[in-house]
Amino acid sequence: MRLCWLFSAIAWVALAPAMPLPAAAQLAREADPATFNSTELIDSGQRVVVFMQRHAGGSTYPWLMPAFDWIQDTPYSNASASALNCSRLRGTATSPLLLINNILTRFSTRVSDSATINAYAALWPYVERCRSERGQLPNFVAVDYYNKGNLFAVVDQLNGES
């Protein structure tokens, strides 16, 4: 993996916290943890952010950032649609990014479950409920089978697109 990153153009634009965050992004995070200033990252040339779930890259690979220092998420082990909830599973209350996990764990019905819970009529109310309960705009929506249901319509609406 190291060679792939070192020889790719992506490594040169990855945000590495060992290098300070661009000033506006750092101030925004300190002033309001719910704000993550992507415009400042883009303007700085650091427009790729890489998170690792269990470990970070340390001083050797500072661009491999610890995910749950930055991200708070919802539970992903849901047995049924009624079990989907907006409580925090990982991360802290001050982690500035919100990941909504819209995933059911029944393996035998995973595809048909995805078509049901990814439908706009199910997914949009869930995302809105989490936005309201958590007081934060979701940054990521994780689903099984993105091509089942209406994920992109929900994301477009989150982004202010119609």
N, C-alpha and C positions, 0 to 999 in steps of 0.2 A: 504494500500500500504506500509506503514512504516514497518509493521511486515514482509511482504514478503521480503523486502530488507534487513532488519536487520538479518533475519535468513537464508539468502541465502549467498552462497560463493561470489556472484557477488559484494555485498557491499564492500567486503574487497579489491577488485581490482579496484574499481571505482575511477577515477580521481576526487579529491575534491579540487577546487581552494583555499579553506581555507588553505590547505596544499600547499606549494609552488610547482609550476611546476618543474619537473626535470630540472636541470640547462641547459642542451643543448636545451630542448624544449623551455624554457623561452628565452634564447638568440636568438634562431632561430625566435621566434615570434617577438622579439624586432627588430632584424636586418632586417627581411624580413617577413612582415605579411602574404605573400602568402605561407610561408613555415610552415608546421605543422609537427613536427618530431614524427611520430608514433613509430619509432624504439626506441627512447628514452623513450616513455611512456611504451612500452612493456618491455624494459629492467628494468625499475623502478618497475615493478609489477603493475602499474596503467594502465591497458589495456582496461578498459571499460569506455566509455565517455557517459554520460547521459545528454541530452539537454531537456529543457522544453520551449515550444513556448511562453507562455504568462508570466510565473512567474519563478522565480528560487527558490531554496531551502533555501536560506539565510544561517545563521549560524546554523540552526537546521539540514538542509540537504544540506551541501555544495557540495555534489556530483550531485545535480540537478542544472545544469549550465544553465544560460540564453542563449538560442539558438542564438539569433541574436546579441550577443556580439561576437560570434565566427563564425557565418554563415551569408553569404550574399546569397540571392536567386534571382531567376527570377520570373516574374509574373506567377501566377497559375490560373488566371481567364481569360482564352482564349476561345473566341467563335469559332474560326476556326484555322486550321493549319497555315494559313497565318498570324494570330495574334500572334503566338509564337515569343517572342523576348527575347533579352538577357539583357535588362535593369535591374537595381537593384530594387527589390521591398522592401526587408527588410534587416536589417543589415547595416553595414557601408562599405565604400570602403576599410577599413583596416581590416575588419573581415576576418580571414585567410582561412576559408573554403567556398567553392562554391557549392551551391545546384542548379541544373538545374531542373526546374519544366516543365515536358513535359505532360501537362494535358489540356484537353478541357472540357468545362463546359456544353456541351449540354447533358443533362441527357438521353434523349430518344435514342441517338445514341452513348452513351459512349463506349460500347463494340466495335462496328465496328470502331468508331473513334480511339480507342486505338490500334486496329490491324493495322490501317493505319499509325498513327504517331509513333508507336513503331517499325515499320518495319525499318530494317537497312538503307535502302535508304532514309528514312526521318529522323530518329533519329540521325544517325552519323553526317550528315551535320549540324544539329541544334546544337549538342554538340560541334562540331568543331568551328562553328561560335561563340558560346558563349565563348569558350576557347580563341579564337582570339580576340574578342571584349573586353573581360574582362581581358585578359592577365593573366589568371589563369587556372590551370588544375582543372576541376570539381572533387569534392570529392564525391558528391551524385548525382544520377539521379533519380528523382521521377516520377513515371508513374502510371496510372491506368492500372490494368490488366497486371501485369508483364509477364504473360504467353501468351500474345498476341504480336506478333512481334518478334523482335530480341534484346531485352534489354541486355541479357547476352553477346552477341557478341560485342555490343557497349562497355559495361563495360570492357570486356576482352581487347579490343583494347585500351581503356583508360589506362589500367593497363600494357600495353606493351605485352600482350599475343596475340597469333594469333590463 
